[in-house]
């Protein structure tokens, strides 16, 4: 994967660009990504920088979309984009 690979969340047959929200501590500690309608998208190097911090090694990752949190179990590469699922 390239360092500038962009991350998206696939929902309703649409790819939503992802942004990094601050790590959450309440009600449980997790890393929270959020969807956006803007042009800025999370890149692989940004996510790797965050995940290299020891405090975040064990945290689950969620996407906040349409007012709900969805757990992330993996991703697949499509046209040099990472689609989280």
Order of alpha helices (4+ residues) and beta strands (2+ residues): beta-beta-beta-alpha-beta-beta-beta-beta
